[in-house]
Each structure stands twice: as C-alpha cells, then as structure tokens.
Amino acid sequence: MFLVSACLLGINCKYTGDNNLDVELVNKLKKQGIVPVCPEQLGGLTTPRLPAEIQGGDGLDVLSGRAKVIRNDGVDVTEAFIKGAEETLKIAETLGLTKAILKAKSPSCGNKIIYDGSFTGKKVTGQGVTAALLTSKGIEVFSEEGY
C-alpha cells in the first residue's frame, strides 16, 4: 500500500484548485492500495490557496527552524506546512506504510527538487517539508516522475 499525493489521484487539492491527475500512476497502484493525502490541506490550508515556496533552504531546514515556507504575498505559512507533514506521518505510521509517492517539486511533497523560494520557476536540489519528515522516519519517498 502506498501513501500518495491526493492531487495525483485527480482530487482537486492543488493550490490552484485543480489537480495533477496521473492516470498511469493510478492504474499502476490501484491493485496495490492507495491512501490519498494532501499535507497542505491536513495542515489547515484552503484550496485554492496562494502559492508558497521554501525560503532559506529545504524541508529539512524548515523542520529544524532554519528556513520558512512563505506565500507569494509574503505571509509565513511554515506552521501549516509542518502540521501537514506531521499529520501525514501519523497516517503513514498508523497504517504501517513504508512507501510514498508524492508530487514532484512541491514545497510539501517534492522529493529531490523544489522551487528555490523566489517565485521565478527556478529549482534547487532539496525536499519539501512532508517528504523530508517522512524520509527522516524511514519512509521511502518517490515522485510521480521517478517511481
């Protein structure tokens, strides 16, 4: 069974109010079991919502207090991202899940590359907040691009 970003399953929880449906991924996983999650919604953020990016590092830096998650209007949403990551971890641990497929490049879910915090589309190496927390607890995190 896999923990999967809900937006990849066609659930309209993306920050724009849309989704990132990946039909091929859904077809591959449906026989194995899917547990949908949206860490940003679990953290209390609305859909739609303003875009946010990590500034000053990556998800590990956010979890350690060295970086922040900031919306494009300057509002700090770090606490919501941390809460969403913690709630996602609770779901994974409760169900005994050891693998997750999360949305690439997301400030929550990105597993290898995230946006750099400048809101210019530039990307940097690093993990989102949820991906970093899950990885730190021994859960394998993949993206839809690398599963």
N, C-alpha and C positions, 0 to 999 in steps of 0.2 A: 504494500500500500504506500502511496506517495502523498505527501503534502504538496499542494500545487497552488500557485497564484491564481486566484479566482478569475482575474481578468483573462488569463489564458484559456479558461473554460467557457468564455463567452458571457460572463457575468459583468454587467456594466458598473464596474467599480474603479476604473481608471480615473485619474484626476480630471480628465475632460468629460467624464460621464459616459464614456464609451467603454469598449473592451478591446482585448488583444487576442481574440479567438484564434487558436491554433488547432485546426481540425485534425491534422496529422498527429499531433501530440495527444489529443483526446482519444483518438482511435487506438493509439498505441497503449494507452494507460487504462482504458476503461475495464479491461479484464483483470487488471492488477489491483484496482481500487484507488480511488481518488478522494482526498479530503481537501476541499477548497478553502483557501484563506485569503483575506486581504488585510495585511498588517496595518495599513493606514486606516482602514475603517475600524479595525479592532482597537486601534489607538484613540478612536473618537473623532477622527476627521470625517468631514462630509464628502459626499460625491454629488456633483462635481466639487472640485477644490482648486485653489491656485497651485501652480507647480512649485515644487520645493526641491532644493539640492543641498547636498552636504558642503559646508564651507569649512576649510581648515583641516581637511583630512578625509578619512573614510569612516565606514560604520564602526570599526574598532575604536577609532578616535572619538566618535560620538559616545560610545558606551563607556569610555574611560574619562569623559568630560573634557577632552582636548579639542573637540570640533562640535559644530552645531548644524542643525538642519534648519534652513531658512527658506521661507517662501519668497517668491519673486517680488513681493511688496515689502520685504524686509522683516516680516513677522517671524519670530522664532517658534518653530513647531517641534523642537527637539524632544520635548517630553512626550508628545503624542507618538512620535516615531519609536521611542524607547518602549513606551507602554504597548504599542502594537507588536513589537518584537517579542516582548515578554509574554504577551497573550498567545502569540503564535507558538512560542516554545512550549507553553503549558499544553496546548492542543497536541503538539508532537509527542511530548513526554507522556501525556495521559493515554494516548493511543499506541505508544511504543513505536512510533515512526522513526526510521533511521535515514530516510532519503526525502529530499525536497526538490521540486522543480519550480524555480521562481523566475519572475520576469527580468530579463536582462536589462542592465543599465539603470534600473530603478534605484532611488535613494533608500528604499527599504529592501528590495529584493535582488538587486544586482549582485552577481556572484564573482565577477572578475573585473568588470569595467563599470564605472559610474560617471555621471556628468561631474564636471570639475567645480561647480558652485558659482560659475559666472553667468549662467543662463544664456550662453552663446552656442551651445551644442558641443562644446569641446569636452572630450572624455579623458579620463585618467584611470590608471590601474587602481583597483580597490573594490571593496564590498559595500553593499548597502547595510543598514543597521540590522535588519532581521537576518539577512544572510550571514553577517558577522557573528551574531549571537548564536544562531543555530550551529554554525561551523565550530564555534568555541565549545559547544556542548557535544561534539562528536557526530552531528547530523551532517550527512553528505549533501551539499547543495550544488545543484546543476541549474543551468538556464535552459530555456526552450531552444536556444541556439547551439547548445553543446550536450544534449542528452543523447 
